[in-house]
Every structure is written in structure tokens, then in C-alpha cells.
Amino acid sequence: MEQILKVINFKIHKVKSILEGLENNNSFHMLIDMFRENSKTIDDTWHLTPVEDYWKIQEMRVTKMAYSHLINTIEHLKFDLSELLREKAELENPDLLEAGY
């Protein structure tokens, strides 16, 4: 169990460092704004693509999904951090797990 806690603590430190770096990075926020604009452009123009151009529509769909994932990077990392902290607490306090908390 000590080795598992060591790995979890390493992951917690890593995620916290990444979050701190991204949240305080103006360039990252500008990049996210650019992704939002590009995503909106796809939303606003996909219907203008001819139905026959299947591959172009697929490309737009995949690009939109990628933008969405990147736009939500910080939220995904915050979720990952909360899950790691929950897992750590459960390992450090097994009596809470047994009690159903």
C-alpha cells in the first residue's frame, strides 16, 4: 500500500503543477479562446458543407471534438485531481471506506 500511496502522491503533485502552470499562463488562455472561436466557426458553418463531402464533415466533427477536449483541459485536470485526492483519502483512512463515507 505504501507504494500505491507513493504513486498517487506523485500523480497529485504532477497534476497540481500542471494546473498551476496552465491557470497562470496567459498564452494558454489566449490559445483556449482561439479554440473556442474556431469551434464556433465550425458550429456556424458545418451546415454549408455539401452532404456529398462526407470526409470534410467528418474532419469538422473530429476537429470540433478535439477543440472541445482542449477547451476543457483545466476542468478535466481538476476532476482528475479530485479523484486522486479521494483515492488517497480512502487508502489512508480505510475505516471511512468501511463506514460508507
C-alpha positions in Angstrom: 0.0 0.0 0.0 2.9 2.3 0.7 4.0 2.0 -3.0 0.5 2.8 -4.2 0.4 6.0 -2.0 3.8 7.0 -3.4 2.4 6.7 -6.9 -0.7 8.6 -6.0 1.2 11.4 -4.3 3.5 11.7 -7.4 0.4 12.0 -9.6 -1.2 14.5 -7.3 2.0 16.6 -7.4 2.1 16.3 -11.2 -1.5 17.3 -11.8 -1.3 20.2 -9.3 1.9 21.5 -11.0 0.2 21.3 -14.5 -2.9 23.0 -13.2 -1.0 25.8 -11.6 1.1 26.3 -14.7 -1.9 26.4 -17.0 -4.2 28.5 -14.8 -1.5 31.2 -14.5 -0.4 31.2 -18.2 -1.9 34.0 -20.3 -0.8 32.3 -23.5 -2.7 29.2 -22.7 -5.9 31.2 -22.0 -5.4 33.0 -25.4 -5.0 29.6 -27.1 -8.2 28.4 -25.4 -10.0 31.5 -26.6 -8.7 30.8 -30.1 -10.0 27.2 -29.9 -13.4 28.5 -28.8 -13.6 30.8 -31.8 -12.6 28.0 -34.2 -15.1 25.7 -32.6 -17.8 28.3 -33.0 -16.8 28.8 -36.7 -17.3 25.0 -37.2 -20.7 25.3 -35.5 -21.7 28.2 -37.6 -20.6 26.8 -41.0 -20.9 23.0 -40.9 -24.3 23.1 -42.5 -22.9 24.9 -45.5 -20.7 21.9 -46.4 -22.3 19.8 -49.1 -23.7 16.4 -47.9 -21.6 14.7 -50.6 -18.4 16.0 -48.9 -18.6 13.3 -46.2 -14.9 13.4 -45.4 -15.0 17.2 -44.8 -17.9 16.8 -42.5 -16.1 14.0 -40.6 -13.0 16.2 -40.4 -15.0 19.0 -38.9 -16.6 16.7 -36.4 -13.3 15.3 -35.2 -11.8 18.8 -35.1 -14.7 20.0 -33.0 -14.3 17.1 -30.6 -10.6 17.9 -30.3 -11.3 21.6 -29.6 -13.9 20.7 -27.0 -11.4 18.4 -25.2 -8.7 21.0 -25.2 -11.1 23.8 -24.1 -12.0 21.7 -21.1 -8.4 20.7 -20.2 -8.4 22.5 -16.8 -11.8 21.1 -15.8 -10.6 17.6 -16.7 -7.4 18.1 -14.7 -9.4 19.4 -11.7 -11.6 16.3 -11.9 -8.6 14.0 -12.1 -7.1 15.8 -9.0 -10.3 15.4 -7.0 -10.4 11.7 -7.9 -6.7 11.2 -6.9 -7.3 13.0 -3.6 -10.4 10.9 -2.9 -8.4 7.7 -3.7 -5.6 8.8 -1.4 -8.0 9.6 1.5 -9.6 6.2 1.1 -6.2 4.5 1.2 -5.1 6.5 4.2 -8.4 6.0 6.1 -9.8 2.6 5.3 -12.1 2.8 8.3 -14.0 5.6 6.5 -14.4 3.4 3.4 -15.8 0.6 5.6 -18.2 3.0 7.3 -19.6 4.1 3.9 -18.3 7.7 3.9 
